[in-house]
Amino acid sequence: MNLKKHFLEEDLKKAAKEYHCAMYCMDRVLIAMERGEYDEAQIFLSDITKSLNSLEVMKKKKETENSFKRLLAELHQKGVDIQVVRRGGSG
């Protein structure tokens, strides 16, 4: 999987960790199922869900940033003068 396609650079390390965790847990679910250890399989399924939720949050973060960049490019094409305004740390 090309993680750079789905996640921001700043999230790549965490995304890789969550992705590999989910894949590992999927293997463990299959093993637990084959052994009849359904309670253990459920624990791994819970971990998969946590990893998938984390991946989805990071994916949406990239999608939001990409949408913002497209909006800025569109406004720039239309000749709108865009300036970034930053606030100080005190609010």
N, C-alpha and C positions, 0 to 999 in steps of 0.2 A: 504494500500500500504506500502510495506517495503522500506522506504526512504533510509535506509542504503545500500540497494542493488544498488541503482541508483546514489547516491551522496556521495561526500567526507564528512568526519566527520565535517570538517570546514564549509561546506555549508548546513548542515542538518537543522539548524534553519531557514535560509532563504528559503530553499526548502520547508519546511513544511508550511511556511507562504504563499508562492506562490501557492502551491498545494491547500491549503484550500481556498485561495482567488478565484482560478479558479473554484473550486467546488461550492462555494457560488454564484459566478456570473452565473454559469450554471443554478442554481435554479432560480435566478432572471430573467434570459432570458425567461425561461418557464412561469414564472408568468406574466412578461410584455407581452409576446406573447398572453397569454390567455385573457389579458385585452385590447389587441389591441394597446398597447403602444410600437409601433415598434421603435420609436426613442430611447426610453429608452433601449429596447432590444439591439439595436446597440451599445450603450455605454457600456453595460455589455459585449457584444461580443468583443469589443476593449480591455477591461480589461482582458478578458480571453486570448486573443492573447498575450498581454504583459506578463502575468504570464507564459504562455506556452513557449514563447521565452526565458524567464529567466531560466525556468526549463531545457530547451534544452541546453543552454550554460553550466549550472552546470553539466548536465549529460555528455556532451562531455568532460568537464574538468576531470571527473572521468575516462572516457574511455581512455583519453590520458595518465593519470597517470598509469592506469592499463597496458596499452600497454608498457609504459616505464619500469615498474617493470618486465613484462614478458621478455622484451629485456635484461634487466640486468641479470635476472636469467639464460637466455639462454647463454649469454656471459660468465657468471660465470661457467656454466656447461662445456663450451668448454675450460675452463682454462684461459680465458682472465682476466688479472689483471685490475680491475676497481677501479679507485680512483675518489672521488668527488672533484672537483675543485670549490672553491667559490671565488668570487671577493669581494673586499671591497665595501663599499657604494659609493665611489667616482667614480666608473665606471671603 
